[in-house]
Amino acid sequence: MEDKKQETAALRTLLEHIKSVSYIKPGELPNIDLYMDQVTTFMDQHLEKTKRYSEDKLLTKTMINNYTKNDLLPSPVKKKYSKDHMVMLIFIYYLKNFLSITDIQSLLKPMTELFFGNQGEISMEEIYAEIYEIEKAQAASVTKDIIHKAKMAEETFSDIEDREQQEYLRKYAYACLLSYDIYMKRQMLERLIDENFTEKKEEKKESK
């Protein structure tokens, strides 16, 4: 009974962490162009709770400069970054957690070409607002899935009598369930990029 209480408390702690993770709401995007220092300060203030460790750096000058050099981010205008720059930086921030720089380039290059600087039918701000809403709508189902996986893990290794061993194996099973979900979705995401956002090898050969 005591073990069940501990497991429930641990799950509750994980769920509370998910609820506390901060996001940049569309209405919080700055309405004025920002200098580099202001950009990094803005990101630190709004995404602080996404840090794993307090000393982690969310965004540095070096990172931003590298994004520009690697064609992930358009160059600033007179050293200032617009609202469109901020949207791109937020997208990059999230995508870099599970995609390579090359994949992010493939995914975001059309965004820059079609919409950056009010080139498209809708603005970058509107794109961000819509993406924010559909992702926000997924929060409840993600939470339910996390709870479901936790319950599945709690039912594993029931034949292990040693409590310490059983506790470790159940936590490991939970980690594996979460990892498998990430692995499968990453596979799907990479396939999506390869088939829809990356030039085919034959096309590259012909262009040479």
N, C-alpha and C positions, 0 to 999 in steps of 0.2 A: 504493500500500500504506500509506503514511504517512497519507494522507487518511482511509482506512478506520479506522485505529487512533484517529485524532482523533475521528471520528464516534462510534465505539464508546465512547470515554472520555467524550464529552459526554453520550451516552445513559445511561451508567452513573451519571454525576453526577446527572442528572435523576431516575433511579430511586431513588438513595440518598436524594435529597431527599424523595421520596414516602414512603419507609419511615420517615424521621425525623419526619414531620409528627405532631404530638401530638394526641391525642384525650382527652376526659374520659370515663374508664371509669365505668360505672354505680356501681361500688363506691367511686368517688372522690367522689361527691356528698356534700356536708357533711350531717352528721346533726343539726346545730344551726342555728337561725336566725342569719342574718348581718346586720350593719349594712352600709351602702353601701360603706364603705372596704374591708371584708372581702370583699365580693362582687367588687369590681374587682381586688383583690389575688389572689383565688382564680383568676379568669379569666386574669389575666396569667401566673400561675405555671403553669397547666395548658395554656395554649394559646400559649405564647411562641414555639414553633417554627413557628406558622402565620403569624407576622409576615413581611411582605415586607422591611421595613426595621426595624432595631432600635428606632428612635424611634417607630414606629407605636403607636397606642393601640388596644387591642382593645376595651375597654369603659370608658367614662367616666361620671361622675355625670350629666353633661348628657345622654348617650345614654339612660341608664336612666330619667331623669326624662321624656325625650321619649317613650320607649316607653310609659310610664304615661299620659301626656297623650293619646297617640294610640290608647289602648285596646289596645295590644299586650300589655301586662303589667298584671296586677292590682296595685292599690296595696299597699305593704308594711303590715304590721300593727305598729303602734308602732315604725315606722322599721326594722323587721327583715324580711328576705327569707327565706322558707321554702325547703325543698327543691323544692317545686313551682315557685317563682319561678325557681330556678336552672335547672331543666329548660327552662322557657320562654325564659330568656335564652340558653341554649345553642342552642335551635332558632332563635331570632331571629338569633343571631350567624352561623350558617351560611347561613340563608335570605337574609339581607340582601346577600350577595355576588352574587346573581343575580336577586333579585326586588324589586319596588317595595314600599314600605311598605303601599300599598293591597292588593297581592296577599298580603303576609304577614298583614295583618289578616284577610282573607277565609279564609286557610288555617288560622290559629290561633284565630280567634274561637270556633269550635265546640269546640276543645280546652279553652279556658277555661270555657265554659258547661257542658260535659259532664263534665269530669274534674278541674278544678282544685279543690283543697281536699277531695279524697276524695269527690267527688260521683258518680263513675262506678263501674262494676263492677270496674275495676282502677285502680291508682294511677298518678300521673304518673311515678313512679320506674319502675314496671313497663313503662309505655309506652316510656320512654327506653331501658330495657334491651333491649326487643325491637327497636326501631329500630336501636340500636347493633349488635346481633348480625347483622341482615340486611345492614346496610351494611358491616360488617366482612367478611362472606362475599363481598362484591363486590370486595374489594381485589385478589384474584388476577386476576380477569377484566379489571379496569381496567388493571392492570399489563401484561397480555398485549396489550391493545388499544393501549396507548401504544407498546409495542415494535413492534407491527405497523405502526402509523402511521409510526414512525421509519424502518422499513425501506422502506416505500413512498416516503417523501420522499427517501431516499438513492438511489433508482433514477430519480428525475426529472431532467430537464435534462441527460441524459447526452451530448447533442450539443454542449454548451457547452464550449469548449476552455479559456477563461480560468478558472483555478482560483478566483480571488477571486469572480468573478461566479457561478460554479457553486455555490460554498459558500453565498453569500448566498441564491440562489434555492432551494436545497434546504432551508435553514433556514426560509425564508419559506413554502415548501410545507408544511413540518411544522407551522408556526404556523397555516396555513390549515386543515389537516386537523383539528387540535385545536379550532380555532375553529368549524369547521362542525359538529362533534359537539356542542359547547356550544350553538350556535345552534339546532340541530334539537331538542335536548332542552328548551331553554328554550321553544321554540314549543309543544312538547307539554305542558310544565308549565303554561304560561299558559292553554292550551286546557282542561286538566284543571281548573284553578281556575275559569275562566269557566263551565264546564258543571256543576260540582259544588259549588263553594263560594261562588259569587256569586249574589245575587238577580237574577232575570231582569228586564230593563228593564220588561216588561209588568207584573210584579208590583209594581215600584216605583211605576209610574204609578197603579195601582189603589189603592195604599195612601195616595196623596196626597189 
